[in-house]
Amino acid sequence: MSEEQRPRLRDLFRPRPVSTDRTVTTEADEAVPIGLRITAGYAWRILLIAAVVAGFIWIVIQLKLLVIPLMVGILVTALLWPAFEWMLRKGLPRWAAVATSLVGTLGIVAALITLVVWQIRTQLQDVQDRSAQAVDDLQKFLMGDPLNLTQKQIDGYLDQARGFFNDQADLLLNGALTVGTTAAHVVTGAVLALFILICLLADGGGIWKWTLRLFPRAARPAADGAARNGWATIVNYARTQLFVAAIDAVGIGLGALLLGVPLAIPVAVLVFLGSFVPIVGAVVTGAIAVLLALVYNGPWIALAMLGVVLLVQQVEGHILQPIMMGSAVKVHPLAVVLVVAGGSMIGGIPGALFAVPLAAFVNVAAVTVSTGSWRTGAQPDADLIWSTVPRQRRRSNR
């Protein structure tokens, strides 16, 4: 056999057009309309994909005590990654950069917890007294003109409201993926997440190289490029959400303090944590601040608190974020809301927290493979759930 006739090894992996000459058809097949056959072909493939996704979700639920700390460790690593890389670029040894990142993070968390506990201990009794007085005033209003409700009717409405909120709290806190049912689970998850964080900072590259060996040799370059683009997206997402959370927490907390709303520091911390759930978290935590102002300070202060919440979110989203980050972050609100809602239905609070970054990673990785951008290492040029578009700067002709 000559050199030209000998098949090359790389040609064996090239896709070839599928011949349809061997397709076996019967009279019954020909009697079925072509549209119905195409629909049936799509249907069984969609059912197969749904079965695979359902099986994956079932496995995640069974391993929730392992999956949640892993996701927490990855997300915290993404939060610390820009500062960690900056320390490495400045020549700091890796072990010193890891230690500095951990000590700094734990110090900030400890300081926030100390401030929250201090203010709660200082103002809790006053808040309880004011809340009881507000409930009494509301009952008097309901029993007077023009409503003229009886005490029995008011108690019935209150029981219904308590039942509704208890049911919603149980649904939210006892979802398929909760942090744990006991304090031991919480402590174990926290320790495991801290260990995962240390390992990822210390040897994240080595861990990924080992993971990459699980893929077929021919698929490793595409998998590596897709994962790197996905990780860059997660880091960008974490950096953006950290900035958004800090602005919202400082603005709303300072507004609550100036308006005389109690528990301003716990409200600020709650807003900071809630802002990591895009769109939905900011709305819920802002509503809690307004409700606290309504109960403690009255309707006018509550209205002012609502104005502060809306103003902070608008200034952060349309002024500070584009100026300080130098990019216009494009997130489709409908996609974010649907992803967060689906994540909360499947996994409760952790599901809502991890839904958007997980969806963004999967989306970027899939588009990277499909567009072939893994060959160049560039970010895929396609519609993404989460993407950043660099702001165009005008160049001077001088």
Residue pairs with C-beta under 8 A, 6 or more apart in sequence:
13 218
29 37
57 346
60 67
60 177
61 176
61 177
64 176
64 177
64 178
65 180
65 185
65 188
65 189
66 192
67 177
68 177
68 179
68 189
68 350
69 189
69 190
69 192
69 193
69 196
70 192
70 193
70 196
71 350
71 354
71 358
72 189
72 193
72 196
73 192
73 193
73 194
73 195
73 196
73 197
73 200
74 196
74 200
74 234
75 234
75 238
75 353
75 354
75 357
76 105
76 193
76 197
77 197
77 200
77 201
77 204
78 231
78 234
78 235
78 237
78 238
78 239
78 357
79 238
79 239
79 242
80 101
80 105
80 197
80 201
81 235
81 238
82 235
82 239
83 101
84 97
84 98
84 101
84 201
87 96
87 97
87 100
87 101
88 94
88 97
92 100
94 202
95 202
97 201
98 198
98 201
98 202
101 201
102 194
102 197
102 198
102 201
112 269
115 265
115 269
116 265
116 266
116 269
119 263
119 264
119 265
119 266
120 263
120 266
123 262
123 263
126 262
127 262
127 263
127 296
130 262
130 295
130 296
131 295
131 296
134 295
134 296
139 151
139 154
141 147
142 149
142 154
143 149
143 150
143 151
143 154
172 344
172 348
172 349
173 348
173 349
174 348
175 344
175 345
175 346
175 347
175 348
175 349
175 350
175 351
176 346
176 347
176 348
176 351
177 346
177 347
177 348
177 350
177 351
178 348
178 349
178 350
179 185
179 186
179 189
179 349
179 350
180 186
180 188
180 189
199 207
200 207
208 227
212 220
212 223
212 224
212 227
213 220
215 223
221 374
221 375
222 368
222 369
222 374
224 374
225 368
225 369
225 373
225 374
225 375
225 377
226 364
226 365
226 366
226 368
226 369
226 374
227 365
228 377
229 364
229 365
229 368
229 373
229 374
229 379
229 380
230 360
230 361
230 362
230 364
230 365
230 368
231 361
232 379
233 360
233 361
233 364
233 384
233 386
233 387
234 357
234 360
234 361
236 386
236 388
237 356
237 357
237 360
237 386
238 357
240 321
240 325
240 329
240 388
241 275
241 276
241 278
243 321
243 324
243 325
244 275
244 282
244 316
244 317
244 321
245 271
245 272
245 273
245 275
245 276
246 272
247 312
247 315
247 316
247 320
247 321
248 271
248 272
248 275
248 282
248 312
248 313
248 316
249 268
249 269
249 271
249 272
249 275
250 268
251 308
251 311
251 312
251 315
251 316
252 267
252 268
252 271
252 285
252 286
252 289
252 308
252 309
252 312
253 264
253 265
253 267
253 268
253 271
254 264
254 268
255 305
255 308
255 309
255 312
256 263
256 264
256 267
256 268
256 289
256 292
256 293
256 305
256 308
257 264
259 293
259 297
259 301
259 304
259 305
259 308
260 297
260 301
261 267
261 289
261 292
261 293
261 296
261 297
261 301
261 305
262 292
262 296
263 292
267 285
267 288
267 289
267 292
270 285
270 288
271 282
271 285
271 286
271 289
273 281
273 285
274 281
274 282
274 284
274 285
275 281
275 282
275 285
276 353
277 340
277 352
277 353
277 356
278 331
278 336
278 340
278 356
279 333
279 336
279 337
279 340
280 337
280 340
280 341
280 352
281 352
282 313
286 306
286 309
286 313
289 305
289 309
290 302
290 305
290 306
290 309
291 302
293 301
293 302
293 304
293 305
294 301
294 302
297 305
321 329
322 328
322 391
326 390
326 391
327 388
327 389
327 390
327 391
328 388
328 389
328 391
329 386
329 388
330 387
330 388
330 389
331 385
331 386
332 385
335 359
335 385
336 356
336 385
339 355
339 356
339 359
339 385
340 352
340 355
340 356
342 351
342 355
343 351
343 352
343 353
343 354
343 355
343 356
343 358
344 351
344 352
344 355
345 351
347 354
347 355
356 385
356 386
357 386
359 385
360 384
360 385
360 386
363 384
363 385
363 386
364 379
364 380
364 384
364 386
367 373
367 380
367 382
367 384
368 374
368 380
371 380
371 381
371 382
373 379
373 380
373 381
379 387
